[in-house]
């Protein structure tokens, strides 16, 4: 499907898929990087330099070679051709090609006003970790469509994850053999999803299902093996790296307002309780009532 001569002239190529091992410097100018060689002053072709560096510095064959999906038809194909022809070996054992992050179903474009950088995300009040979760929610071999609405969903999802770890931290550890046994099954499903071509969406689905079921158990007053659950989540966190255990410190002012609200509810002064909830909300926090008492999270 390559169109010969469309992008650059064929020059000395005999076939459209030929590529240069060594390129010659222009005779009328000096390049920033050029070297003497048996063939003349010049520089290695892009594919040549990658193979040479992989072999010299990483001692190819290497285990995993990554890149974008646009590297499949030309660059990585040519790397393989060179290394195999030179050594008779594979350059890498596994090739992982990530697909694109698109905006409005197309590549980012400055002219179209769809070029977004991390600073733009931070300026809008999002954490880079919200964006990280957004990418984990899509498979690496599928294009991911970016929008501010999707990022808002990722932010809310990460907030639910950190809210769960905060809720765990307030519980008293109680042994529960059936749940402790099922934790091994849950972690096994999480791990197997990642072993199956880095299926991060499925791994996250395993985690979300577990959190939903555990929250229901906590609401029902069941004993929860807090330490075992935290240990499992910490193992998952080594992969996800979403700062699930970096919890925001709740200011004493907010805690005091939530305590007064709880006292107002117990006294059936619901107007005062609603007013205190609004005050907490205006300060950027959410108070939630549970059978075990109130919980406070940052918005």
TORKOL-4160 file (C-alpha; in steps of 0.2 Angstrom, whole numbers, padded with zeros to 4 digits, m for minus):
299
<pt num="1" X="0000" Y="0000" Z="0000"/>
<pt num="2" X="0015" Y="0012" Z="m0001"/>
<pt num="3" X="0015" Y="0024" Z="m0015"/>
<pt num="4" X="0032" Y="0026" Z="m0023"/>
<pt num="5" X="0039" Y="0043" Z="m0024"/>
<pt num="6" X="0024" Y="0052" Z="m0015"/>
<pt num="7" X="0033" Y="0058" Z="0000"/>
<pt num="8" X="0051" Y="0058" Z="m0006"/>
<pt num="9" X="0059" Y="0055" Z="m0022"/>
<pt num="10" X="0065" Y="0037" Z="m0025"/>
<pt num="11" X="0083" Y="0042" Z="m0029"/>
<pt num="12" X="0093" Y="0026" Z="m0031"/>
<pt num="13" X="0080" Y="0015" Z="m0024"/>
<pt num="14" X="0076" Y="0000" Z="m0034"/>
<pt num="15" X="0060" Y="m0004" Z="m0025"/>
<pt num="16" X="0048" Y="0008" Z="m0015"/>
<pt num="17" X="0051" Y="m0002" Z="0001"/>
<pt num="18" X="0070" Y="0000" Z="0000"/>
<pt num="19" X="0079" Y="0010" Z="0013"/>
<pt num="20" X="0096" Y="0018" Z="0015"/>
<pt num="21" X="0108" Y="0011" Z="0027"/>
<pt num="22" X="0120" Y="0026" Z="0026"/>
<pt num="23" X="0115" Y="0043" Z="0020"/>
<pt num="24" X="0127" Y="0056" Z="0012"/>
<pt num="25" X="0129" Y="0073" Z="0019"/>
<pt num="26" X="0125" Y="0087" Z="0006"/>
<pt num="27" X="0141" Y="0093" Z="m0002"/>
<pt num="28" X="0137" Y="0112" Z="0000"/>
<pt num="29" X="0134" Y="0111" Z="0019"/>
<pt num="30" X="0140" Y="0103" Z="0035"/>
<pt num="31" X="0127" Y="0094" Z="0046"/>
<pt num="32" X="0127" Y="0095" Z="0065"/>
<pt num="33" X="0130" Y="0076" Z="0065"/>
<pt num="34" X="0141" Y="0068" Z="0052"/>
<pt num="35" X="0155" Y="0055" Z="0051"/>
<pt num="36" X="0168" Y="0049" Z="0040"/>
<pt num="37" X="0165" Y="0031" Z="0033"/>
<pt num="38" X="0172" Y="0019" Z="0020"/>
<pt num="39" X="0158" Y="0026" Z="0009"/>
<pt num="40" X="0160" Y="0044" Z="0012"/>
<pt num="41" X="0155" Y="0058" Z="0024"/>
<pt num="42" X="0137" Y="0055" Z="0030"/>
<pt num="43" X="0126" Y="0048" Z="0044"/>
<pt num="44" X="0117" Y="0032" Z="0047"/>
<pt num="45" X="0099" Y="0030" Z="0041"/>
<pt num="46" X="0086" Y="0031" Z="0055"/>
<pt num="47" X="0083" Y="0012" Z="0055"/>
<pt num="48" X="0102" Y="0009" Z="0055"/>
<pt num="49" X="0105" Y="0019" Z="0070"/>
<pt num="50" X="0091" Y="0011" Z="0080"/>
<pt num="51" X="0098" Y="m0006" Z="0077"/>
<pt num="52" X="0116" Y="m0001" Z="0080"/>
<pt num="53" X="0111" Y="0007" Z="0097"/>
<pt num="54" X="0100" Y="m0008" Z="0102"/>
<pt num="55" X="0114" Y="m0020" Z="0098"/>
<pt num="56" X="0129" Y="m0010" Z="0106"/>
<pt num="57" X="0120" Y="m0003" Z="0121"/>
<pt num="58" X="0106" Y="m0015" Z="0125"/>
<pt num="59" X="0114" Y="m0031" Z="0119"/>
<pt num="60" X="0101" Y="m0036" Z="0107"/>
<pt num="61" X="0091" Y="m0047" Z="0105"/>
<pt num="62" X="0081" Y="m0037" Z="0118"/>
<pt num="63" X="0065" Y="m0043" Z="0127"/>
<pt num="64" X="0052" Y="m0029" Z="0123"/>
<pt num="65" X="0053" Y="m0016" Z="0109"/>
<pt num="66" X="0039" Y="m0003" Z="0109"/>
<pt num="67" X="0033" Y="0011" Z="0098"/>
<pt num="68" X="0018" Y="0019" Z="0090"/>
<pt num="69" X="0007" Y="0010" Z="0078"/>
<pt num="70" X="0014" Y="0021" Z="0064"/>
<pt num="71" X="0031" Y="0012" Z="0066"/>
<pt num="72" X="0024" Y="m0005" Z="0061"/>
<pt num="73" X="0024" Y="m0003" Z="0042"/>
<pt num="74" X="0041" Y="0005" Z="0039"/>
<pt num="75" X="0053" Y="0009" Z="0054"/>
<pt num="76" X="0051" Y="m0007" Z="0064"/>
<pt num="77" X="0049" Y="m0018" Z="0049"/>
<pt num="78" X="0066" Y="m0011" Z="0042"/>
<pt num="79" X="0074" Y="m0013" Z="0059"/>
<pt num="80" X="0070" Y="m0032" Z="0059"/>
<pt num="81" X="0076" Y="m0033" Z="0041"/>
<pt num="82" X="0093" Y="m0026" Z="0045"/>
<pt num="83" X="0096" Y="m0035" Z="0062"/>
<pt num="84" X="0090" Y="m0052" Z="0055"/>
<pt num="85" X="0101" Y="m0050" Z="0039"/>
<pt num="86" X="0116" Y="m0046" Z="0050"/>
<pt num="87" X="0114" Y="m0058" Z="0064"/>
<pt num="88" X="0101" Y="m0071" Z="0059"/>
<pt num="89" X="0092" Y="m0067" Z="0075"/>
<pt num="90" X="0076" Y="m0058" Z="0080"/>
<pt num="91" X="0079" Y="m0040" Z="0086"/>
<pt num="92" X="0066" Y="m0042" Z="0100"/>
<pt num="93" X="0056" Y="m0055" Z="0108"/>
<pt num="94" X="0040" Y="m0045" Z="0109"/>
<pt num="95" X="0034" Y="m0029" Z="0099"/>
<pt num="96" X="0021" Y="m0018" Z="0108"/>
<pt num="97" X="0014" Y="m0004" Z="0097"/>
<pt num="98" X="0003" Y="0008" Z="0106"/>
<pt num="99" X="m0011" Y="0017" Z="0096"/>
<pt num="100" X="m0015" Y="0035" Z="0096"/>
<pt num="101" X="m0024" Y="0047" Z="0107"/>
<pt num="102" X="m0036" Y="0056" Z="0096"/>
<pt num="103" X="m0046" Y="0072" Z="0097"/>
<pt num="104" X="m0062" Y="0073" Z="0087"/>
<pt num="105" X="m0058" Y="0056" Z="0079"/>
<pt num="106" X="m0042" Y="0063" Z="0072"/>
<pt num="107" X="m0024" Y="0067" Z="0077"/>
<pt num="108" X="m0020" Y="0082" Z="0087"/>
<pt num="109" X="m0018" Y="0098" Z="0077"/>
<pt num="110" X="m0013" Y="0115" Z="0082"/>
<pt num="111" X="m0022" Y="0123" Z="0067"/>
<pt num="112" X="m0039" Y="0114" Z="0072"/>
<pt num="113" X="m0037" Y="0119" Z="0090"/>
<pt num="114" X="m0036" Y="0101" Z="0096"/>
<pt num="115" X="m0017" Y="0101" Z="0102"/>
<pt num="116" X="m0018" Y="0098" Z="0121"/>
<pt num="117" X="m0003" Y="0096" Z="0133"/>
<pt num="118" X="m0002" Y="0091" Z="0151"/>
<pt num="119" X="m0001" Y="0109" Z="0157"/>
<pt num="120" X="m0018" Y="0112" Z="0149"/>
<pt num="121" X="m0025" Y="0098" Z="0159"/>
<pt num="122" X="m0018" Y="0104" Z="0175"/>
<pt num="123" X="m0024" Y="0122" Z="0172"/>
<pt num="124" X="m0042" Y="0115" Z="0171"/>
<pt num="125" X="m0040" Y="0108" Z="0188"/>
<pt num="126" X="m0036" Y="0090" Z="0183"/>
<pt num="127" X="m0022" Y="0079" Z="0190"/>
<pt num="128" X="m0010" Y="0071" Z="0177"/>
<pt num="129" X="m0015" Y="0055" Z="0186"/>
<pt num="130" X="m0033" Y="0057" Z="0180"/>
<pt num="131" X="m0026" Y="0057" Z="0162"/>
<pt num="132" X="m0016" Y="0042" Z="0167"/>
<pt num="133" X="m0032" Y="0033" Z="0172"/>
<pt num="134" X="m0040" Y="0038" Z="0156"/>
<pt num="135" X="m0027" Y="0030" Z="0146"/>
<pt num="136" X="m0027" Y="0014" Z="0157"/>
<pt num="137" X="m0046" Y="0013" Z="0154"/>
<pt num="138" X="m0042" Y="0010" Z="0135"/>
<pt num="139" X="m0032" Y="m0005" Z="0128"/>
<pt num="140" X="m0015" Y="0001" Z="0122"/>
<pt num="141" X="m0019" Y="m0007" Z="0105"/>
<pt num="142" X="m0034" Y="0004" Z="0102"/>
<pt num="143" X="m0035" Y="0022" Z="0098"/>
<pt num="144" X="m0042" Y="0032" Z="0113"/>
<pt num="145" X="m0053" Y="0047" Z="0110"/>
<pt num="146" X="m0049" Y="0062" Z="0121"/>
<pt num="147" X="m0062" Y="0074" Z="0127"/>
<pt num="148" X="m0064" Y="0085" Z="0142"/>
<pt num="149" X="m0080" Y="0075" Z="0146"/>
<pt num="150" X="m0071" Y="0058" Z="0146"/>
<pt num="151" X="m0057" Y="0066" Z="0157"/>
<pt num="152" X="m0070" Y="0072" Z="0169"/>
<pt num="153" X="m0077" Y="0054" Z="0170"/>
<pt num="154" X="m0059" Y="0048" Z="0173"/>
<pt num="155" X="m0057" Y="0061" Z="0187"/>
<pt num="156" X="m0073" Y="0055" Z="0195"/>
<pt num="157" X="m0068" Y="0037" Z="0194"/>
<pt num="158" X="m0051" Y="0040" Z="0202"/>
<pt num="159" X="m0060" Y="0049" Z="0216"/>
<pt num="160" X="m0070" Y="0034" Z="0219"/>
<pt num="161" X="m0055" Y="0023" Z="0220"/>
<pt num="162" X="m0046" Y="0035" Z="0233"/>
<pt num="163" X="m0063" Y="0037" Z="0242"/>
<pt num="164" X="m0063" Y="0018" Z="0244"/>
<pt num="165" X="m0045" Y="0017" Z="0251"/>
<pt num="166" X="m0049" Y="0031" Z="0263"/>
<pt num="167" X="m0065" Y="0022" Z="0269"/>
<pt num="168" X="m0054" Y="0007" Z="0272"/>
<pt num="169" X="m0042" Y="0017" Z="0283"/>
<pt num="170" X="m0057" Y="0021" Z="0295"/>
<pt num="171" X="m0062" Y="0003" Z="0298"/>
<pt num="172" X="m0057" Y="m0009" Z="0312"/>
<pt num="173" X="m0047" Y="m0024" Z="0305"/>
<pt num="174" X="m0058" Y="m0040" Z="0307"/>
<pt num="175" X="m0054" Y="m0057" Z="0301"/>
<pt num="176" X="m0065" Y="m0064" Z="0288"/>
<pt num="177" X="m0059" Y="m0081" Z="0281"/>
<pt num="178" X="m0071" Y="m0082" Z="0265"/>
<pt num="179" X="m0066" Y="m0064" Z="0260"/>
<pt num="180" X="m0047" Y="m0067" Z="0263"/>
<pt num="181" X="m0048" Y="m0082" Z="0252"/>
<pt num="182" X="m0057" Y="m0073" Z="0238"/>
<pt num="183" X="m0044" Y="m0060" Z="0238"/>
<pt num="184" X="m0032" Y="m0072" Z="0230"/>
<pt num="185" X="m0045" Y="m0075" Z="0216"/>
<pt num="186" X="m0047" Y="m0057" Z="0213"/>
<pt num="187" X="m0029" Y="m0053" Z="0212"/>
<pt num="188" X="m0026" Y="m0068" Z="0201"/>
<pt num="189" X="m0040" Y="m0061" Z="0189"/>
<pt num="190" X="m0032" Y="m0044" Z="0189"/>
<pt num="191" X="m0014" Y="m0051" Z="0186"/>
<pt num="192" X="m0021" Y="m0063" Z="0172"/>
<pt num="193" X="m0029" Y="m0048" Z="0163"/>
<pt num="194" X="m0012" Y="m0039" Z="0162"/>
<pt num="195" X="m0003" Y="m0055" Z="0157"/>
<pt num="196" X="m0016" Y="m0056" Z="0142"/>
<pt num="197" X="m0008" Y="m0043" Z="0131"/>
<pt num="198" X="m0009" Y="m0029" Z="0145"/>
<pt num="199" X="m0028" Y="m0029" Z="0145"/>
<pt num="200" X="m0028" Y="m0014" Z="0157"/>
<pt num="201" X="m0047" Y="m0011" Z="0155"/>
<pt num="202" X="m0051" Y="m0029" Z="0160"/>
<pt num="203" X="m0039" Y="m0027" Z="0175"/>
<pt num="204" X="m0048" Y="m0011" Z="0181"/>
<pt num="205" X="m0065" Y="m0020" Z="0179"/>
<pt num="206" X="m0059" Y="m0033" Z="0191"/>
<pt num="207" X="m0054" Y="m0020" Z="0203"/>
<pt num="208" X="m0070" Y="m0010" Z="0201"/>
<pt num="209" X="m0081" Y="m0025" Z="0204"/>
<pt num="210" X="m0071" Y="m0029" Z="0220"/>
<pt num="211" X="m0074" Y="m0012" Z="0227"/>
<pt num="212" X="m0092" Y="m0012" Z="0223"/>
<pt num="213" X="m0095" Y="m0029" Z="0232"/>
<pt num="214" X="m0084" Y="m0024" Z="0247"/>
<pt num="215" X="m0093" Y="m0007" Z="0249"/>
<pt num="216" X="m0109" Y="m0017" Z="0250"/>
<pt num="217" X="m0102" Y="m0028" Z="0263"/>
<pt num="218" X="m0096" Y="m0013" Z="0273"/>
<pt num="219" X="m0113" Y="m0005" Z="0272"/>
<pt num="220" X="m0121" Y="m0021" Z="0278"/>
<pt num="221" X="m0110" Y="m0021" Z="0293"/>
<pt num="222" X="m0100" Y="m0037" Z="0288"/>
<pt num="223" X="m0082" Y="m0039" Z="0296"/>
<pt num="224" X="m0069" Y="m0034" Z="0284"/>
<pt num="225" X="m0051" Y="m0040" Z="0283"/>
<pt num="226" X="m0044" Y="m0022" Z="0281"/>
<pt num="227" X="m0026" Y="m0027" Z="0281"/>
<pt num="228" X="m0027" Y="m0041" Z="0268"/>
<pt num="229" X="m0037" Y="m0029" Z="0257"/>
<pt num="230" X="m0025" Y="m0015" Z="0258"/>
<pt num="231" X="m0010" Y="m0027" Z="0255"/>
<pt num="232" X="m0019" Y="m0033" Z="0239"/>
<pt num="233" X="m0023" Y="m0015" Z="0233"/>
<pt num="234" X="m0005" Y="m0010" Z="0236"/>
<pt num="235" X="0001" Y="m0024" Z="0225"/>
<pt num="236" X="m0011" Y="m0018" Z="0211"/>
<pt num="237" X="m0005" Y="0000" Z="0214"/>
<pt num="238" X="0012" Y="m0005" Z="0209"/>
<pt num="239" X="0005" Y="m0007" Z="0192"/>
<pt num="240" X="m0008" Y="0006" Z="0191"/>
<pt num="241" X="0002" Y="0020" Z="0200"/>
<pt num="242" X="m0013" Y="0031" Z="0203"/>
<pt num="243" X="m0008" Y="0037" Z="0221"/>
<pt num="244" X="m0023" Y="0028" Z="0228"/>
<pt num="245" X="m0015" Y="0028" Z="0245"/>
<pt num="246" X="m0010" Y="0047" Z="0245"/>
<pt num="247" X="m0025" Y="0053" Z="0254"/>
<pt num="248" X="m0029" Y="0072" Z="0255"/>
<pt num="249" X="m0029" Y="0078" Z="0273"/>
<pt num="250" X="m0046" Y="0084" Z="0279"/>
<pt num="251" X="m0044" Y="0101" Z="0287"/>
<pt num="252" X="m0050" Y="0102" Z="0305"/>
<pt num="253" X="m0062" Y="0115" Z="0301"/>
<pt num="254" X="m0071" Y="0104" Z="0289"/>
<pt num="255" X="m0071" Y="0089" Z="0301"/>
<pt num="256" X="m0079" Y="0101" Z="0314"/>
<pt num="257" X="m0093" Y="0107" Z="0302"/>
<pt num="258" X="m0097" Y="0088" Z="0298"/>
<pt num="259" X="m0097" Y="0084" Z="0317"/>
<pt num="260" X="m0109" Y="0099" Z="0320"/>
<pt num="261" X="m0120" Y="0093" Z="0305"/>
<pt num="262" X="m0121" Y="0076" Z="0312"/>
<pt num="263" X="m0126" Y="0083" Z="0329"/>
<pt num="264" X="m0140" Y="0093" Z="0320"/>
<pt num="265" X="m0146" Y="0078" Z="0311"/>
<pt num="266" X="m0147" Y="0068" Z="0328"/>
<pt num="267" X="m0157" Y="0083" Z="0335"/>
<pt num="268" X="m0168" Y="0082" Z="0320"/>
<pt num="269" X="m0163" Y="0100" Z="0315"/>
<pt num="270" X="m0163" Y="0096" Z="0297"/>
<pt num="271" X="m0163" Y="0114" Z="0291"/>
<pt num="272" X="m0147" Y="0117" Z="0301"/>
<pt num="273" X="m0139" Y="0101" Z="0295"/>
<pt num="274" X="m0143" Y="0106" Z="0277"/>
<pt num="275" X="m0135" Y="0123" Z="0280"/>
<pt num="276" X="m0119" Y="0115" Z="0287"/>
<pt num="277" X="m0119" Y="0103" Z="0272"/>
<pt num="278" X="m0119" Y="0118" Z="0260"/>
<pt num="279" X="m0105" Y="0126" Z="0269"/>
<pt num="280" X="m0094" Y="0110" Z="0268"/>
<pt num="281" X="m0099" Y="0109" Z="0249"/>
<pt num="282" X="m0094" Y="0128" Z="0246"/>
<pt num="283" X="m0077" Y="0124" Z="0254"/>
<pt num="284" X="m0074" Y="0110" Z="0241"/>
<pt num="285" X="m0078" Y="0095" Z="0251"/>
<pt num="286" X="m0092" Y="0082" Z="0251"/>
<pt num="287" X="m0099" Y="0074" Z="0267"/>
<pt num="288" X="m0108" Y="0057" Z="0265"/>
<pt num="289" X="m0118" Y="0048" Z="0278"/>
<pt num="290" X="m0115" Y="0029" Z="0281"/>
<pt num="291" X="m0121" Y="0017" Z="0295"/>
<pt num="292" X="m0104" Y="0019" Z="0303"/>
<pt num="293" X="m0104" Y="0038" Z="0303"/>
<pt num="294" X="m0100" Y="0052" Z="0291"/>
<pt num="295" X="m0086" Y="0052" Z="0278"/>
<pt num="296" X="m0078" Y="0067" Z="0270"/>
<pt num="297" X="m0070" Y="0068" Z="0253"/>
<pt num="298" X="m0062" Y="0082" Z="0243"/>
<pt num="299" X="m0072" Y="0086" Z="0227"/>
